[in-house]
């Protein structure tokens, strides 16, 4: 016990022990003044006499008797239950009494005849061993090929779109205006115009995007497109929306599979799969608002020759092989385009412009609507489309 702990509490500790035997009334044991002056040497374990031990304590008696705890606190764990001792032969008790119901058996031996032993303190038990160092972290192999894990949560057979098609996921495509057109609602398009008109006017130099993956594996990409595109007539393929009329004020499904582009002055928006799976469609168009049934086009302003920019908002699927290339191409015969000038038909001016809800598409923070091509101090409002790859899965 470290007696120096009691110096700040009281200079002198008074311990009074009252004992009562079963053979008649016993005289009260006089209070004893214990000297708490710190020793110059380290205190050792103490064998206490019943006249000096702080209460609670055990007093030798010819029969067990209850011990009443005194008011003086102690730091020594002493059992509070009765303990049987022998007073006929003073000396150290050899058999501890049963442990009390609330205390912990004390490792203290009581002697009622001898003086307090102030010998040196024992060395005590060894301190707890050091905490284990834990397992050894795994050591990477010296020459293995790194494998990039798939993102958590992807179903079996699916691939991260951002890894498979990083250039297509978030791709912005527009028919860029480079100057004035034939009237205030049109603009001249950037192009690689053929002076001999052999291949027509292919504007916005073709954009190629190559996907990744295993070249021997077939994949299916689900793509969402939103934007504002003019109309164009197509022939020989399938308009997915069938004969459903165009919505002049809301979103449209302009997806067209296969077929060709008849000659006319409106802009085509085409996707061609190069090196794709055999037996799968490889040509797609994005702005078919009318189910054209004739290879010859009549300019009537009410069908696929309608002079207006309409909203597109739909999803579609394309089958590709790993390392296939997608060719994005705009075709036009006079290298001009109707601008994003709002809902109008045959109005020779550009009164306003449209915007599109892109919630869920995650465009970059720098993207603003409407897109503007500023040329020569003038602002032009191009047709445009924004792409989001929703999923990529291995084909069965």
C-alpha positions, 0 to 999 in steps of 0.5 A: 500500500502506498501510504503517501496517498493519505498525506494530502487528505489528513495528517493523521488517520484515526482508526477505531475498531469496536469488537464484541465477542460471544463470551461476554462484553469486551472492552472497546479497543482504543483508537490508535494514531497511525503515523503517516509520515512517508518513509525514506524507503519504498513501503513494502507489503504490510502485515497489520495488527488489529489495533492499527489496521484501517477498517474494515479488518478481521479480528482474531476471535474464538468464534466468527463475529461480524465486522462493521466497516468503519468510516475510514476509506482504504485502498486494500481489498479486504473481504467484508464477510465474517472470517474464522480465526483462533485467538488462543495462539496468536500468530498469522491466520492460515485459513482465510474465512469465506468471502463476503457477498460484496467484497473481494478476498484480501491477501492480508494476514492479521496478527493481534500481538505483534507490532506493525511490520514496515519491511520493504515492499515486495516486488509484486507481480510482473506487468502485463506482457506487451500487446501483440504486433498483429498479423503481417500485411500481405506483400504484393507479388513481384511480377504479377499483372495488376487487375483493376477490380470492378466497382462494388455493386455491378451485377455479374457480366456488367462492366463499368461504363466509365472504364469501357467507354470513357470518351462516350460517357458524357460526350457532347456533339453539336453541329457547330456554326461558323457564320451566317446562313441563308436567313436569320434562323440558319447558320453555316456549318463547319465542314469538309465540303467536297467541291465536286459534290461527289460525297455530299457535304459532310460537316463537323469532321467525323468524330470517332470513339473507340470502346475498350474491353476484350476484343473477342467479347460481344457487349451491349451498351445502353445509351441515353441521349438528350438534346435539340436536333433538326429533322431528317428523312431516312429510308429502308430501316425501322423507326422505333417510334413507328408512325407516332407523330412528332411532339412539337413541344416535348421530348421525342424518340428519334431513333432509327435503325438501319437504312440510308439517307435520301438526298435532301437539305436537312442534317443527318445525325448518324452513328456507325459501328465499325468492327462490330459483331456480325449479324448486328445492326451497325447504322443508327440515326438519332433524329427521325421524327417521321416514318418515311416510306418513300425513297424520294422526298417531297418537301412539304414542311409537315413530315421529315422535311419540317423546318424546326428543331425538336427535343430528343430524349430517349435510350437505345442499345448498340451491340459492339465488340471490345475495341469497336469504333463508333463513327459519329457523322453529320451529313448535309447537302448545302452545309447549313443548319437550322439553329436552335431558335425555339418552336417555329416552322417556316418563320424566317427569324430566330426569336428565342431558343430552347433548353433541355432538362439534363437531370440524371445525365451529370453534365460538367459544371461548365456546361451551359444552355443554350450552347453558343457559337460566338463568331465575328461578334455574332452568337449562333445557337447550334443543334446539339446532343449529350450522351450518357452511357447507362450500362454495359453488359456482356452479351449472352 
